[in-house]
Amino acid sequence: MPVKHSTDVEAKDVAAGKDTTIQVLISSKEGPNFALRKFSMQKGGGMPRHTNTVEHEQYVLRGQAAITIGDETYRVKTGDVVFIPEGAIHSYQNSGEEPFEFLCIIPNKEDRITIVDDVSC
């Protein structure tokens, strides 16, 4: 389907996340090269330190968060663009009073996710 509305796509809980959902807006079955996902983290929500075997290109739609990539923590807000290289340890923590939402584009390759430690979000 070339056009659909984001509200028609089911939001699912992110298993390792806290108060975080994902919508797969364009799946690997729809787009030949990339998948497009939307993440939403409620106030206090986030995702623990983890790695992926694919890179991430992200665009912040709403809110603010602390994103740690490797040893560096970045304060991001609406309109910011984030690149996370494949294999980089990264985490997210909503640091604002409203939901933190971002689009995430990934290549259509196998993506293995590894939680680096069990420190809570």
C-alpha positions in Angstrom: 0.0 0.0 0.0 1.7 3.2 -1.1 -0.3 5.5 1.3 -1.7 4.9 4.7 -2.3 6.9 7.9 -0.1 6.4 10.9 -3.1 6.0 13.1 -4.0 2.8 11.1 -0.8 1.2 12.3 -0.9 -0.7 15.6 1.5 0.5 18.3 3.2 -2.4 20.1 5.1 -2.3 23.4 8.9 -2.5 23.1 9.8 -5.6 25.1 13.0 -4.2 26.6 11.7 -0.6 26.9 9.9 1.2 29.7 6.7 2.9 28.7 7.8 2.7 25.0 5.9 1.7 21.9 6.8 1.1 18.3 4.8 1.4 15.1 6.2 -0.2 12.0 5.0 2.4 9.4 6.7 0.8 6.4 7.8 -2.7 6.9 10.5 -4.7 5.1 7.8 -6.3 3.1 6.5 -2.9 1.9 9.8 -1.1 1.2 12.5 -3.0 -0.7 15.5 -1.3 1.0 14.4 0.4 4.3 11.9 0.1 7.1 10.3 3.1 8.7 9.4 3.0 12.4 7.9 5.4 14.9 8.9 5.2 18.5 6.9 6.9 21.4 8.3 7.1 24.9 6.0 8.4 27.7 7.3 10.7 30.4 10.0 8.7 32.3 10.1 6.1 29.6 13.2 4.8 27.7 15.2 1.9 26.4 18.2 0.3 28.1 21.8 0.1 26.7 21.8 -2.1 23.7 23.3 -2.8 20.4 21.8 -3.5 16.9 23.4 -5.1 13.9 22.0 -2.3 11.6 22.5 1.4 11.6 19.7 3.8 12.6 18.8 7.2 11.1 16.4 9.1 13.3 14.4 12.3 13.3 12.9 13.7 16.5 9.2 14.6 16.0 8.3 15.7 19.5 9.7 16.1 23.0 13.2 15.7 24.4 15.5 12.9 25.5 18.9 12.0 26.6 20.4 9.6 24.0 23.7 7.9 24.9 25.7 6.6 22.0 28.9 4.9 23.1 30.3 7.1 26.0 28.7 10.3 24.8 25.3 11.5 26.0 23.3 13.9 23.8 20.3 16.1 24.7 18.0 15.9 21.7 14.8 17.8 21.0 12.1 18.3 18.3 13.8 18.7 14.9 17.1 17.0 15.8 18.6 14.3 13.6 20.4 11.3 15.1 22.7 8.7 13.5 23.6 5.6 15.4 26.2 3.4 13.7 25.6 -0.4 13.6 27.0 -2.1 16.7 27.2 1.1 18.7 26.0 0.8 22.3 23.1 3.2 22.8 20.2 4.0 25.1 17.3 6.4 25.4 15.7 8.3 28.4 12.8 10.6 28.0 13.9 13.7 29.9 10.9 15.9 29.2 7.4 16.4 30.5 5.7 15.2 27.3 6.1 12.1 25.2 9.3 11.7 23.2 8.6 10.6 19.6 10.9 9.9 16.8 11.1 8.3 13.3 13.7 5.6 12.8 14.8 4.3 9.4 16.8 1.1 9.2 18.1 -0.9 6.3 16.2 -4.2 5.5 18.9 -6.5 6.9 18.8 -8.9 9.8 18.8 -6.9 13.0 20.0 -8.7 16.1 19.4 -6.7 19.3 21.6 -7.3 22.3 20.9 -5.8 25.8 24.3 -4.7 27.2 23.4 -4.7 30.8 20.3 -4.9 33.0 20.4 -1.3 34.3 16.8 -0.1 34.2 15.8 2.9 32.1 
